[in-house]
Amino acid sequence: MKKKILVAGGTGYIGSHTTVELQNAGYEVVIIDDLSNSNIEVLDGIEKITGVRPIFIQLDLKDKEGTRKALAANPGIEGVILFAASKAVGESVKQPLKYYRNNITTLINILELMPEFNMKGIVFSSSCTVYGQPDPQNLPVTEEAPIKPALSPYGNTKQINEEIIHDTIHANAPFKSIILRYFNPIGAHPSAEIGELPNGVPQNLIPYLTQTAIGIRKELSVFGDDYNTPDGSCIRDYINVVDLAKAHVIAMDRMLNTNNEKIEIFNLGTGKGVSVLELIHTFEEATGVKVPYRIVGRREGDIEKVWANPAKANKVLGWTAQESLADTLKSAWNWQVKLREGGIQ
Ligand code: UD1
């Protein structure tokens, strides 16, 4: 029988790509999402790609009773992947309580409900933001690098949630957890049926870049060229979203089918640092489309450079990022073109 997985936040960017990979791997998926930052048509995209429409429940996971009812109505869920969270760094500085309430209440509700429904494992979406700006000797960053004080309430919720999971597991919770620390997920499914669809003006680099390339935005602002990096712009580790999604399937298989540790942490990145300017030029070469851009001042709170040492995920999970940056950027562009064809500006 197909194993059933709850994907909390499954209509979002990473959640939708992970739902596709779970279904391709033979899992049955139940999505709970309140659609606060995603859209119901994502389910059509998932169905077009996989031939299967996941079960969908529109619900705010802060509503514990509602969540309990939803789980009771869908018995037999063995594992949960928690994506559902607010994730805009800037907004979190302005509205910290929204972030603490959304991101922390949701996790606590799920952890409390897991034993009631005999769920065996939770994969948690964490972020490289927990490392802050790693000291030079810690680059590329391994999972052992020190956790630095968070620079935003968003980042703090990731740290706090990791601690909540640790404490709960150490208190002999009857389930396991795998914490995945993502670097910078980008790109879209190669079918262009699903991708990233931010509300309003994008805050992240790739959606802003593709919207500029297609003419929705006048120019891309490059936040700083006076950093201590080869070309002066910030360096990140950009990881293809489908590669990232596949790591979740492996993590879930591992928790449900092996005798792994009760809690494990993995960095998910390519291991390659890429600057903002390099990324723009790679996009232009890969797509043949020009990106008007201008260097502006630094963005407050930005980290100068961070990229992953993914050796632990490579070795223990048997997972390696496969897609090239050029192909990943092309997929982001194809998705942007598809959005325009669909009349979404
Ligand atoms: C941030 C968070 C990360 C979070 C992610 C998702 C930190 C340190 N990182 O990543 O944890 O998961 O957002 O929201 O809090 N840039 C420009 N012009 C733009 C936009 C971005 O030059 O218009 C540059 C930024 O300066 C940065 C790079 O592009 O160097 C990537 O920025 P972005 O996509 O916003 O991601 P992060 O800030 O790395």
Boltz pocket constraint, residues with backbone or C-beta under 6 A from the ligand:
constraints:
  - pocket:
      binder: B
      contacts: [[A, 87], [A, 88], [A, 89], [A, 127], [A, 128], [A, 129], [A, 152], [A, 155], [A, 182], [A, 183], [A, 184], [A, 202], [A, 203], [A, 204], [A, 205], [A, 206], [A, 208], [A, 220], [A, 221], [A, 222], [A, 223], [A, 224], [A, 234], [A, 235], [A, 236], [A, 276], [A, 299], [A, 301], [A, 302], [A, 303], [A, 304]]
      max_distance: 6.0
